[in-house]
Amino acid sequence: MKVVADLCVIPLGTDISLSPYVAACHRVLSEAGLKTALHAYGTNIEGEWDDVMAAVKRCHEVVHAMGAPRISTVLKLGTRTDREQSMEDKVRSVMDKLEMAEQAPTEG
């Protein structure tokens, strides 16, 4: 089953800067061959369910190995059975609607 996920891994008991941990997780996701889109507070991931879940587990293993004694993770998942949908499809759908709203005549 295909899944689109939003992942935010938060190491606890570490330095203030989390970017080294984010970079390490991003490498894990890339090595797993998953499609990703980094954003300000996490990473969107697209792939097969088992591959995504295995990569999330591997992120935890890597971040713990980097010295984080605790990790809190926020994971949102979306699946569809009616049709295939990519991360880009989801964003494009909203952008199209925003463009239509901007082009609509205004009352005056």
N, C-alpha and C positions, 0 to 999 in steps of 0.2 A: 504494500500500500504506500502510495506517495504521501508525503507530509511536507507542509511548510511550517517551520518552527521559528520562534523568536527566543533566543537564548541570551541570558545575562548571568554570567558566573561572577560571583563576588567573593574574593578571598578575604578572610577575616584574620586579624592578628598579624597583618603584614604592613609594609610601608604604605604611606599615603597614596603614592602613584600606583595605579593598577595596570597601566599600559603594558608592562612586561608580561603580565599574566594574560591579558587580552591577546597580545601577539602570540603567545604560546598556544592558546586555544585556537586562534585563527590558523596557525600552522597545522594543528591536529585536524581541523575541519578540511583544510586544503589537501592534506595527505590522504584523507579518507575519500577524496574525489567528490566532495559535496559542493554544490553551488552555494555561495555565500554572498551576503551584502552587509558589510559592516555599517553600523550607524552609531549615533552618539552614546546610546545606552545599551548596546548589545549587538547581536548579529542575527540576521535572518538566515535561515538555512533551508535548502530545498533538497529532497532526496527520498530514498526509500526509508520507511519507518525504522527497520532494524539497523540500517547504516547510520542514521541520524542518532538513534539511541546509543549505539556503540561509541560514536564519536563524542557524545556528551559525557559518557562514562570515562572515556580516555582523557577528556579535558580535566575532569576531576583528578584523575591519577597524576597527570602532568603538573597541575597546579599544586597538589599536595607535595609532589616531589621537589617543587621549587621552594618549599618551606612554609606554605600556608597550612596552619594547623586546623583551620575550619574553612568551609566554603558554604555559602548560601547561594542557591541558584533559582532564578525565575525562568520558567520554561512555559511558553504558550505554544500550542499545537493546533493546526488546522488541517483537516482532511476533507476530500470530496469524493463522492462515488458517482455523481451524475456526469462529470466531464473532467478532463485534465485542465489544470490551471497552474501557471507558473507565478513566481513572485512578480515578474514584470507584467503579467496579465492583470494582476490585482492592482498594481500601481497605475497602469495605463487606464483601467476602468475609472478610477477616481479622477485622474487627470483629464480624461475626456469629459467627464461631468462638470469639472471646474471650468473648462474651456467653453462648454455650452452655456453655463451660467454667466460667464463674462460676455458672451456674445448676445445674450438675451436683451431685447430692447427695454429700456428703463422708462417708467412712467414719469411724466414731467409736466 
